[in-house]
Amino acid sequence: MYQKIKGTEDLYGQEMKYWYWIEEKARKISLVYGFTEIRTPIFEETKLFVRSVGQDTDIVQKEMYTFEDKGGRSITLRPEGTAPVVRAFVENGLITQGFPQKYFYIGPMFRYERPQSGRQRQFHQFGAEIFGSPSALADAELIAFVDRFLRDIGLVDFEIHINTLGDAEDRANYKQALREYYAQHLEHLCDDCKVRYERNPLRLLDCKVDVEYAKQAPKLIDYIGENARKHYEELKKLLNGLGIKYVEDPRLVRGLDYYNRTVFEVHH
């Protein structure tokens, strides 16, 4: 008898009613905030993700479902939604329609991860993108959007953690500071962190094994330039004005290359 692939799920019956309900809530709140839906293929050229997500990220190195098609092209099942949406935005000339533009998407993504609670190899992602607005207003709008969606589906005991990654030059300086700090402890790091040290030192802060080293590591905020710092302060003022509670988390980072300035995540 054939069985489903590990890390995937069959959805049917009552479970589908929950899915319809969640997706309906997602679409309604997106329209309220002025987002329009965009749908992209579930597979793209591999080089799109290598270029956008980053050659040295865990996603590209270990987690992508990649294969060669009959035309000899390297194809990857999408591991995340941002890169395909940006590709579609550029390829279809949407850039000529003025700014800002706001899109949302709902669909399956694929990563070869160890299946565990809340983490599957095929998972569904609801995402939103704002193009053409470098203002902190766009960041505040997205955070408010997430806060509203979570409350609309009945969640109340959650925290929104925020941080700033600064600009590219800020991160380069910070990565160098991390390398210098962790060089003193390299022989004591776990095997994964020894690889991260070489490839992407920002990911050292995510380690669940070498937590004590991360606690004593240099703080990213100390390496942020004036422009990014002003952006971050403006974001906090906007969130305070909207009455949105947040937690400043100096260890919150993202290892994907396309992240810039504001990062946030929800803890529940």
CYANA upper distance limits for C-alpha pairs under 8 A (distance plus 0.5 A):
  4 LYS  CA      8 THR  CA      7.17
  4 LYS  CA      9 GLU  CA      7.76
  4 LYS  CA     10 ASP  CA      8.31
  6 LYS  CA    115 PRO  CA      8.05
  6 LYS  CA    121 ARG  CA      8.13
  7 GLY  CA    114 ARG  CA      8.33
  7 GLY  CA    115 PRO  CA      5.81
  7 GLY  CA    119 ARG  CA      8.48
  7 GLY  CA    120 GLN  CA      5.16
  7 GLY  CA    121 ARG  CA      5.11
  7 GLY  CA    122 GLN  CA      6.98
  8 THR  CA    120 GLN  CA      6.68
  8 THR  CA    121 ARG  CA      6.55
  8 THR  CA    122 GLN  CA      5.93
  8 THR  CA    123 PHE  CA      8.25
  9 GLU  CA    122 GLN  CA      8.41
 11 LEU  CA     15 GLU  CA      6.59
 11 LEU  CA     16 MET  CA      6.47
 12 TYR  CA     16 MET  CA      5.65
 13 GLY  CA     17 LYS  CA      7.55
 14 GLN  CA     18 TYR  CA      7.29
 15 GLU  CA     19 TRP  CA      7.00
 16 MET  CA     20 TYR  CA      6.61
 17 LYS  CA     21 TRP  CA      6.67
 18 TYR  CA     22 ILE  CA      6.71
 19 TRP  CA     23 GLU  CA      6.59
 20 TYR  CA     24 GLU  CA      6.49
 21 TRP  CA     25 LYS  CA      6.75
 22 ILE  CA     26 ALA  CA      6.69
 22 ILE  CA    153 ILE  CA      7.71
 23 GLU  CA     27 ARG  CA      6.67
 23 GLU  CA    106 ILE  CA      8.28
 24 GLU  CA     28 LYS  CA      6.61
 25 LYS  CA     29 ILE  CA      6.68
 25 LYS  CA    149 PHE  CA      7.89
 25 LYS  CA    152 ASP  CA      7.85
 25 LYS  CA    153 ILE  CA      7.71
 26 ALA  CA     30 SER  CA      6.62
 26 ALA  CA    126 PHE  CA      8.04
 26 ALA  CA    149 PHE  CA      7.36
 27 ARG  CA     31 LEU  CA      6.76
 28 LYS  CA     32 VAL  CA      6.79
 29 ILE  CA     33 TYR  CA      6.84
 29 ILE  CA    145 PHE  CA      8.13
 29 ILE  CA    148 ARG  CA      8.31
 29 ILE  CA    149 PHE  CA      7.00
 30 SER  CA     34 GLY  CA      6.82
 30 SER  CA     35 PHE  CA      5.60
 30 SER  CA     36 THR  CA      7.66
 30 SER  CA    104 PHE  CA      7.38
 30 SER  CA    145 PHE  CA      8.43
 31 LEU  CA     35 PHE  CA      5.78
 31 LEU  CA     36 THR  CA      7.03
 33 TYR  CA    145 PHE  CA      7.77
 34 GLY  CA    102 LYS  CA      7.35
 35 PHE  CA    101 GLN  CA      8.42
 35 PHE  CA    102 LYS  CA      5.26
 35 PHE  CA    103 TYR  CA      5.34
 35 PHE  CA    104 PHE  CA      6.45
 35 PHE  CA    128 ALA  CA      8.16
 36 THR  CA    102 LYS  CA      6.93
 36 THR  CA    103 TYR  CA      5.33
 36 THR  CA    104 PHE  CA      6.48
 37 GLU  CA    103 TYR  CA      6.05
 37 GLU  CA    104 PHE  CA      5.39
 37 GLU  CA    105 TYR  CA      6.15
 38 ILE  CA     85 VAL  CA      8.01
 38 ILE  CA    103 TYR  CA      6.68
 38 ILE  CA    104 PHE  CA      6.60
 38 ILE  CA    105 TYR  CA      6.04
 39 ARG  CA     85 VAL  CA      8.49
 39 ARG  CA    105 TYR  CA      6.77
 39 ARG  CA    106 ILE  CA      8.32
 40 THR  CA     84 PRO  CA      6.93
 40 THR  CA     85 VAL  CA      7.29
 40 THR  CA     88 ALA  CA      7.74
 41 PRO  CA     84 PRO  CA      8.41
 42 ILE  CA     77 LEU  CA      6.26
 42 ILE  CA     78 ARG  CA      6.09
 42 ILE  CA    108 PRO  CA      7.92
 42 ILE  CA    109 MET  CA      7.89
 43 PHE  CA     75 ILE  CA      7.03
 43 PHE  CA     76 THR  CA      5.90
 43 PHE  CA     77 LEU  CA      4.76
 43 PHE  CA     78 ARG  CA      5.82
 44 GLU  CA     48 LEU  CA      7.55
 44 GLU  CA     75 ILE  CA      6.22
 44 GLU  CA     76 THR  CA      6.09
 44 GLU  CA     77 LEU  CA      7.10
 44 GLU  CA     78 ARG  CA      7.10
 44 GLU  CA     84 PRO  CA      7.93
 45 GLU  CA     49 PHE  CA      8.23
 45 GLU  CA     73 ARG  CA      7.93
 45 GLU  CA     74 SER  CA      6.56
 45 GLU  CA     75 ILE  CA      5.18
 45 GLU  CA     76 THR  CA      6.61
 46 THR  CA     50 VAL  CA      6.96
 46 THR  CA     66 THR  CA      7.60
 46 THR  CA     74 SER  CA      6.09
 46 THR  CA     75 ILE  CA      5.51
 46 THR  CA     76 THR  CA      5.54
 47 LYS  CA     51 ARG  CA      6.39
 47 LYS  CA     74 SER  CA      8.41
 48 LEU  CA     52 SER  CA      6.65
 48 LEU  CA     83 ALA  CA      7.57
 48 LEU  CA     84 PRO  CA      8.40
 49 PHE  CA     53 VAL  CA      5.71
 49 PHE  CA     54 GLY  CA      7.53
 49 PHE  CA     60 VAL  CA      7.78
 49 PHE  CA     83 ALA  CA      7.23
 50 VAL  CA     54 GLY  CA      5.61
 50 VAL  CA     55 GLN  CA      5.55
 50 VAL  CA     60 VAL  CA      6.77
 51 ARG  CA     55 GLN  CA      7.31
 52 SER  CA     83 ALA  CA      6.86
 52 SER  CA    256 LEU  CA      8.17
 52 SER  CA    257 ASP  CA      6.75
 52 SER  CA    258 TYR  CA      6.38
 53 VAL  CA     57 THR  CA      7.50
 53 VAL  CA     59 ILE  CA      8.19
 53 VAL  CA     60 VAL  CA      7.81
 53 VAL  CA     83 ALA  CA      8.15
 53 VAL  CA    256 LEU  CA      5.32
 53 VAL  CA    257 ASP  CA      5.73
 53 VAL  CA    258 TYR  CA      6.77
 54 GLY  CA     60 VAL  CA      7.39
 54 GLY  CA    256 LEU  CA      6.48
 54 GLY  CA    257 ASP  CA      5.66
 54 GLY  CA    258 TYR  CA      8.39
 55 GLN  CA     60 VAL  CA      6.46
 55 GLN  CA     61 GLN  CA      7.53
 56 ASP  CA     60 VAL  CA      7.31
 56 ASP  CA     61 GLN  CA      6.93
 56 ASP  CA    199 ARG  CA      5.92
 56 ASP  CA    200 ASN  CA      7.00
 57 THR  CA     61 GLN  CA      6.58
 57 THR  CA    199 ARG  CA      8.12
 57 THR  CA    200 ASN  CA      7.56
 57 THR  CA    255 GLY  CA      6.87
 57 THR  CA    256 LEU  CA      6.93
 58 ASP  CA     62 LYS  CA      6.00
 58 ASP  CA     63 GLU  CA      7.07
 59 ILE  CA     63 GLU  CA      5.14
 59 ILE  CA     64 MET  CA      6.48
 59 ILE  CA     79 PRO  CA      8.00
 59 ILE  CA    111 ARG  CA      7.88
 60 VAL  CA     64 MET  CA      6.34
 62 LYS  CA    112 TYR  CA      7.76
 63 GLU  CA     79 PRO  CA      8.49
 63 GLU  CA    111 ARG  CA      5.46
 63 GLU  CA    112 TYR  CA      4.85
 63 GLU  CA    113 GLU  CA      6.65
 64 MET  CA     76 THR  CA      7.20
 64 MET  CA     77 LEU  CA      7.62
 64 MET  CA     78 ARG  CA      8.33
 64 MET  CA     79 PRO  CA      6.90
 64 MET  CA    110 PHE  CA      7.68
 64 MET  CA    111 ARG  CA      5.89
 64 MET  CA    112 TYR  CA      6.60
 65 TYR  CA     76 THR  CA      6.07
 65 TYR  CA     77 LEU  CA      6.09
 65 TYR  CA    110 PHE  CA      7.48
 65 TYR  CA    111 ARG  CA      7.12
 65 TYR  CA    112 TYR  CA      7.26
 66 THR  CA     74 SER  CA      7.36
 66 THR  CA     75 ILE  CA      6.11
 66 THR  CA     76 THR  CA      4.78
 66 THR  CA     77 LEU  CA      7.11
 67 PHE  CA     74 SER  CA      6.28
 67 PHE  CA     75 ILE  CA      5.90
 67 PHE  CA     76 THR  CA      6.91
 68 GLU  CA     72 GLY  CA      6.08
 68 GLU  CA     73 ARG  CA      5.86
 68 GLU  CA     74 SER  CA      5.06
 68 GLU  CA     75 ILE  CA      6.38
 69 ASP  CA     73 ARG  CA      6.02
 69 ASP  CA     74 SER  CA      7.10
 69 ASP  CA     75 ILE  CA      7.21
 77 LEU  CA    109 MET  CA      7.79
 77 LEU  CA    110 PHE  CA      6.63
 78 ARG  CA     84 PRO  CA      8.30
 78 ARG  CA    109 MET  CA      6.06
 78 ARG  CA    110 PHE  CA      6.49
 79 PRO  CA    109 MET  CA      5.55
 79 PRO  CA    110 PHE  CA      5.24
 79 PRO  CA    111 ARG  CA      5.94
 80 GLU  CA    109 MET  CA      6.34
 80 GLU  CA    110 PHE  CA      8.09
 80 GLU  CA    125 GLN  CA      8.23
 81 GLY  CA     85 VAL  CA      6.94
 81 GLY  CA    105 TYR  CA      8.21
 81 GLY  CA    109 MET  CA      7.99
 81 GLY  CA    125 GLN  CA      7.97
 81 GLY  CA    127 GLY  CA      7.58
 82 THR  CA     86 VAL  CA      6.75
 82 THR  CA    127 GLY  CA      8.34
 82 THR  CA    129 GLU  CA      7.99
 83 ALA  CA     87 ARG  CA      6.63
 84 PRO  CA     88 ALA  CA      6.61
 85 VAL  CA     89 PHE  CA      6.57
 86 VAL  CA     90 VAL  CA      6.79
 87 ARG  CA     91 GLU  CA      6.44
 88 ALA  CA     92 ASN  CA      6.31
 89 PHE  CA     93 GLY  CA      6.90
 89 PHE  CA     94 LEU  CA      5.72
 89 PHE  CA     95 ILE  CA      7.14
 90 VAL  CA     94 LEU  CA      6.83
 90 VAL  CA     95 ILE  CA      6.90
 93 GLY  CA     97 GLN  CA      8.42
 95 ILE  CA     99 PHE  CA      8.26
 99 PHE  CA    131 PHE  CA      7.25
 99 PHE  CA    132 GLY  CA      5.68
 99 PHE  CA    133 SER  CA      7.74
100 PRO  CA    130 ILE  CA      7.18
100 PRO  CA    131 PHE  CA      5.93
100 PRO  CA    132 GLY  CA      5.29
100 PRO  CA    133 SER  CA      6.27
101 GLN  CA    130 ILE  CA      6.27
101 GLN  CA    131 PHE  CA      5.64
101 GLN  CA    132 GLY  CA      7.32
102 LYS  CA    128 ALA  CA      7.83
102 LYS  CA    129 GLU  CA      6.26
102 LYS  CA    130 ILE  CA      5.03
102 LYS  CA    131 PHE  CA      6.82
103 TYR  CA    128 ALA  CA      6.21
103 TYR  CA    129 GLU  CA      5.87
103 TYR  CA    130 ILE  CA      7.11
104 PHE  CA    126 PHE  CA      7.85
104 PHE  CA    127 GLY  CA      6.05
104 PHE  CA    128 ALA  CA      4.69
104 PHE  CA    129 GLU  CA      6.79
105 TYR  CA    125 GLN  CA      8.27
105 TYR  CA    126 PHE  CA      6.25
105 TYR  CA    127 GLY  CA      5.93
105 TYR  CA    128 ALA  CA      7.01
106 ILE  CA    124 HIS  CA      7.54
106 ILE  CA    125 GLN  CA      6.15
106 ILE  CA    126 PHE  CA      5.01
106 ILE  CA    127 GLY  CA      7.11
107 GLY  CA    124 HIS  CA      5.82
107 GLY  CA    125 GLN  CA      6.12
107 GLY  CA    126 PHE  CA      7.38
108 PRO  CA    122 GLN  CA      6.90
108 PRO  CA    123 PHE  CA      5.97
108 PRO  CA    124 HIS  CA      4.79
108 PRO  CA    125 GLN  CA      6.77
109 MET  CA    122 GLN  CA      6.17
109 MET  CA    123 PHE  CA      5.86
109 MET  CA    124 HIS  CA      6.36
109 MET  CA    125 GLN  CA      7.22
110 PHE  CA    121 ARG  CA      5.95
110 PHE  CA    122 GLN  CA      5.11
110 PHE  CA    123 PHE  CA      6.91
111 ARG  CA    120 GLN  CA      8.29
111 ARG  CA    121 ARG  CA      5.45
111 ARG  CA    122 GLN  CA      7.14
112 TYR  CA    121 ARG  CA      5.87
113 GLU  CA    119 ARG  CA      8.27
113 GLU  CA    120 GLN  CA      7.56
113 GLU  CA    121 ARG  CA      6.37
114 ARG  CA    119 ARG  CA      8.31
114 ARG  CA    120 GLN  CA      8.11
114 ARG  CA    121 ARG  CA      8.22
115 PRO  CA    119 ARG  CA      6.16
115 PRO  CA    120 GLN  CA      5.59
115 PRO  CA    121 ARG  CA      7.15
116 GLN  CA    120 GLN  CA      7.28
119 ARG  CA    123 PHE  CA      7.88
128 ALA  CA    142 LEU  CA      8.12
130 ILE  CA    138 ALA  CA      7.46
133 SER  CA    138 ALA  CA      6.79
134 PRO  CA    138 ALA  CA      7.63
135 SER  CA    139 ASP  CA      7.93
135 SER  CA    231 HIS  CA      8.01
136 ALA  CA    140 ALA  CA      6.69
136 ALA  CA    231 HIS  CA      6.31
136 ALA  CA    232 TYR  CA      7.84
136 ALA  CA    234 GLU  CA      6.82
136 ALA  CA    235 LEU  CA      5.70
137 LEU  CA    141 GLU  CA      6.50
137 LEU  CA    235 LEU  CA      7.48
137 LEU  CA    238 LEU  CA      7.84
138 ALA  CA    142 LEU  CA      6.80
139 ASP  CA    143 ILE  CA      6.80
139 ASP  CA    235 LEU  CA      7.54
139 ASP  CA    262 THR  CA      7.50
140 ALA  CA    144 ALA  CA      6.53
140 ALA  CA    235 LEU  CA      6.53
140 ALA  CA    238 LEU  CA      6.94
140 ALA  CA    239 LEU  CA      6.70
141 GLU  CA    145 PHE  CA      6.44
142 LEU  CA    146 VAL  CA      6.76
143 ILE  CA    147 ASP  CA      6.65
143 ILE  CA    264 PHE  CA      8.36
144 ALA  CA    148 ARG  CA      6.57
144 ALA  CA    239 LEU  CA      8.32
144 ALA  CA    242 LEU  CA      8.44
144 ALA  CA    244 ILE  CA      7.63
145 PHE  CA    149 PHE  CA      6.70
146 VAL  CA    150 LEU  CA      6.67
147 ASP  CA    151 ARG  CA      6.81
147 ASP  CA    244 ILE  CA      8.17
148 ARG  CA    152 ASP  CA      6.54
149 PHE  CA    153 ILE  CA      6.93
150 LEU  CA    154 GLY  CA      7.02
150 LEU  CA    155 LEU  CA      5.90
150 LEU  CA    156 VAL  CA      8.06
151 ARG  CA    155 LEU  CA      5.56
151 ARG  CA    156 VAL  CA      6.57
157 ASP  CA    268 HIS  CA      6.90
158 PHE  CA    266 VAL  CA      7.16
158 PHE  CA    267 HIS  CA      6.04
158 PHE  CA    268 HIS  CA      4.94
159 GLU  CA    245 LYS  CA      8.03
159 GLU  CA    246 TYR  CA      6.85
159 GLU  CA    247 VAL  CA      7.44
159 GLU  CA    266 VAL  CA      6.15
159 GLU  CA    267 HIS  CA      5.60
159 GLU  CA    268 HIS  CA      7.02
160 ILE  CA    245 LYS  CA      7.62
160 ILE  CA    246 TYR  CA      5.40
160 ILE  CA    247 VAL  CA      6.60
160 ILE  CA    264 PHE  CA      7.27
160 ILE  CA    265 GLU  CA      6.33
160 ILE  CA    266 VAL  CA      5.12
160 ILE  CA    267 HIS  CA      6.89
161 HIS  CA    246 TYR  CA      6.20
161 HIS  CA    247 VAL  CA      5.14
161 HIS  CA    248 GLU  CA      6.26
161 HIS  CA    249 ASP  CA      6.34
161 HIS  CA    252 LEU  CA      8.21
161 HIS  CA    264 PHE  CA      5.88
161 HIS  CA    265 GLU  CA      5.90
161 HIS  CA    266 VAL  CA      6.67
161 HIS  CA    267 HIS  CA      7.83
162 ILE  CA    246 TYR  CA      7.35
162 ILE  CA    247 VAL  CA      6.68
162 ILE  CA    248 GLU  CA      5.63
162 ILE  CA    249 ASP  CA      6.28
162 ILE  CA    252 LEU  CA      7.66
162 ILE  CA    262 THR  CA      7.69
162 ILE  CA    263 VAL  CA      6.31
162 ILE  CA    264 PHE  CA      4.81
162 ILE  CA    265 GLU  CA      7.28
163 ASN  CA    232 TYR  CA      8.46
163 ASN  CA    248 GLU  CA      6.49
163 ASN  CA    249 ASP  CA      6.20
163 ASN  CA    250 PRO  CA      6.48
163 ASN  CA    251 ARG  CA      8.40
163 ASN  CA    252 LEU  CA      6.57
163 ASN  CA    253 VAL  CA      8.02
163 ASN  CA    262 THR  CA      6.44
163 ASN  CA    263 VAL  CA      5.94
163 ASN  CA    264 PHE  CA      6.87
164 THR  CA    220 LEU  CA      8.50
164 THR  CA    221 ILE  CA      7.79
164 THR  CA    228 ALA  CA      8.16
164 THR  CA    232 TYR  CA      6.98
164 THR  CA    260 ASN  CA      8.34
164 THR  CA    261 ARG  CA      5.28
164 THR  CA    262 THR  CA      4.94
164 THR  CA    263 VAL  CA      6.37
165 LEU  CA    170 ASP  CA      8.21
165 LEU  CA    171 ARG  CA      7.12
165 LEU  CA    220 LEU  CA      7.63
165 LEU  CA    221 ILE  CA      8.45
165 LEU  CA    224 ILE  CA      8.07
165 LEU  CA    253 VAL  CA      7.40
165 LEU  CA    259 TYR  CA      8.23
165 LEU  CA    260 ASN  CA      6.42
165 LEU  CA    261 ARG  CA      5.00
165 LEU  CA    262 THR  CA      6.74
165 LEU  CA    263 VAL  CA      7.52
166 GLY  CA    170 ASP  CA      6.08
166 GLY  CA    171 ARG  CA      6.94
166 GLY  CA    224 ILE  CA      5.78
166 GLY  CA    225 GLY  CA      7.33
166 GLY  CA    228 ALA  CA      5.62
166 GLY  CA    229 ARG  CA      7.79
166 GLY  CA    260 ASN  CA      6.91
166 GLY  CA    261 ARG  CA      4.92
166 GLY  CA    262 THR  CA      8.06
167 ASP  CA    171 ARG  CA      6.82
167 ASP  CA    224 ILE  CA      8.04
167 ASP  CA    225 GLY  CA      8.03
167 ASP  CA    228 ALA  CA      6.95
167 ASP  CA    260 ASN  CA      6.58
167 ASP  CA    261 ARG  CA      6.49
168 ALA  CA    172 ALA  CA      6.74
168 ALA  CA    260 ASN  CA      7.88
169 GLU  CA    173 ASN  CA      6.85
170 ASP  CA    174 TYR  CA      6.72
170 ASP  CA    223 TYR  CA      6.32
170 ASP  CA    224 ILE  CA      5.93
170 ASP  CA    225 GLY  CA      6.78
171 ARG  CA    175 LYS  CA      6.45
171 ARG  CA    223 TYR  CA      8.14
171 ARG  CA    224 ILE  CA      8.42
172 ALA  CA    176 GLN  CA      6.88
173 ASN  CA    177 ALA  CA      6.90
173 ASN  CA    223 TYR  CA      7.41
174 TYR  CA    178 LEU  CA      6.71
174 TYR  CA    220 LEU  CA      6.82
174 TYR  CA    223 TYR  CA      6.50
175 LYS  CA    179 ARG  CA      6.71
175 LYS  CA    200 ASN  CA      8.43
175 LYS  CA    201 PRO  CA      6.45
175 LYS  CA    202 LEU  CA      7.01
176 GLN  CA    180 GLU  CA      6.79
177 ALA  CA    181 TYR  CA      6.71
177 ALA  CA    218 PRO  CA      7.50
178 LEU  CA    182 TYR  CA      6.47
178 LEU  CA    201 PRO  CA      6.97
178 LEU  CA    202 LEU  CA      8.16
178 LEU  CA    217 ALA  CA      7.42
178 LEU  CA    218 PRO  CA      7.14
179 ARG  CA    183 ALA  CA      6.30
179 ARG  CA    197 TYR  CA      7.20
179 ARG  CA    201 PRO  CA      7.13
180 GLU  CA    184 GLN  CA      7.73
181 TYR  CA    185 HIS  CA      8.11
181 TYR  CA    217 ALA  CA      7.25
181 TYR  CA    218 PRO  CA      8.08
182 TYR  CA    186 LEU  CA      6.30
182 TYR  CA    197 TYR  CA      8.17
182 TYR  CA    213 TYR  CA      8.42
182 TYR  CA    217 ALA  CA      8.39
185 HIS  CA    189 LEU  CA      7.16
186 LEU  CA    194 LYS  CA      7.30
189 LEU  CA    193 CYS  CA      6.40
189 LEU  CA    194 LYS  CA      6.68
189 LEU  CA    210 ASP  CA      7.02
190 CYS  CA    194 LYS  CA      6.91
190 CYS  CA    209 VAL  CA      7.54
190 CYS  CA    210 ASP  CA      7.57
191 ASP  CA    195 VAL  CA      7.19
192 ASP  CA    196 ARG  CA      6.80
193 CYS  CA    197 TYR  CA      6.40
193 CYS  CA    203 ARG  CA      8.44
193 CYS  CA    204 LEU  CA      6.42
193 CYS  CA    207 CYS  CA      7.71
194 LYS  CA    198 GLU  CA      7.37
195 VAL  CA    199 ARG  CA      6.74
196 ARG  CA    200 ASN  CA      5.51
196 ARG  CA    201 PRO  CA      5.94
196 ARG  CA    202 LEU  CA      8.39
196 ARG  CA    203 ARG  CA      6.70
196 ARG  CA    204 LEU  CA      6.73
197 TYR  CA    201 PRO  CA      5.18
197 TYR  CA    204 LEU  CA      7.35
200 ASN  CA    204 LEU  CA      8.26
200 ASN  CA    255 GLY  CA      7.58
201 PRO  CA    205 LEU  CA      8.36
202 LEU  CA    206 ASP  CA      8.38
202 LEU  CA    253 VAL  CA      7.24
202 LEU  CA    254 ARG  CA      7.86
202 LEU  CA    255 GLY  CA      6.75
203 ARG  CA    207 CYS  CA      7.61
203 ARG  CA    253 VAL  CA      7.97
203 ARG  CA    254 ARG  CA      7.87
203 ARG  CA    255 GLY  CA      6.35
204 LEU  CA    214 ALA  CA      7.64
205 LEU  CA    211 VAL  CA      8.23
205 LEU  CA    214 ALA  CA      5.80
205 LEU  CA    251 ARG  CA      6.74
205 LEU  CA    252 LEU  CA      8.33
205 LEU  CA    253 VAL  CA      7.98
206 ASP  CA    251 ARG  CA      8.31
206 ASP  CA    252 LEU  CA      8.45
206 ASP  CA    253 VAL  CA      8.24
207 CYS  CA    211 VAL  CA      6.83
207 CYS  CA    214 ALA  CA      8.37
210 ASP  CA    214 ALA  CA      7.19
211 VAL  CA    215 LYS  CA      6.83
212 GLU  CA    216 GLN  CA      7.13
213 TYR  CA    217 ALA  CA      6.72
214 ALA  CA    251 ARG  CA      8.48
218 PRO  CA    222 ASP  CA      8.27
219 LYS  CA    223 TYR  CA      8.07
219 LYS  CA    250 PRO  CA      6.91
219 LYS  CA    251 ARG  CA      7.98
220 LEU  CA    224 ILE  CA      7.29
220 LEU  CA    250 PRO  CA      7.07
220 LEU  CA    251 ARG  CA      8.22
221 ILE  CA    250 PRO  CA      7.42
224 ILE  CA    228 ALA  CA      6.86
224 ILE  CA    229 ARG  CA      6.58
225 GLY  CA    229 ARG  CA      6.52
226 GLU  CA    230 LYS  CA      6.64
227 ASN  CA    231 HIS  CA      6.81
228 ALA  CA    232 TYR  CA      6.72
228 ALA  CA    261 ARG  CA      6.99
229 ARG  CA    233 GLU  CA      6.73
230 LYS  CA    234 GLU  CA      6.60
231 HIS  CA    235 LEU  CA      6.71
232 TYR  CA    236 LYS  CA      6.91
232 TYR  CA    261 ARG  CA      8.27
232 TYR  CA    262 THR  CA      7.57
233 GLU  CA    237 LYS  CA      6.86
234 GLU  CA    238 LEU  CA      6.74
235 LEU  CA    239 LEU  CA      6.73
236 LYS  CA    240 ASN  CA      6.56
237 LYS  CA    241 GLY  CA      6.62
238 LEU  CA    242 LEU  CA      6.74
239 LEU  CA    243 GLY  CA      6.69
239 LEU  CA    244 ILE  CA      5.76
239 LEU  CA    245 LYS  CA      7.84
240 ASN  CA    244 ILE  CA      6.47
240 ASN  CA    245 LYS  CA      7.72
252 LEU  CA    263 VAL  CA      7.96
252 LEU  CA    264 PHE  CA      8.08
253 VAL  CA    263 VAL  CA      7.56
254 ARG  CA    259 TYR  CA      7.24
254 ARG  CA    263 VAL  CA      7.91
255 GLY  CA    259 TYR  CA      8.33
259 TYR  CA    263 VAL  CA      8.05
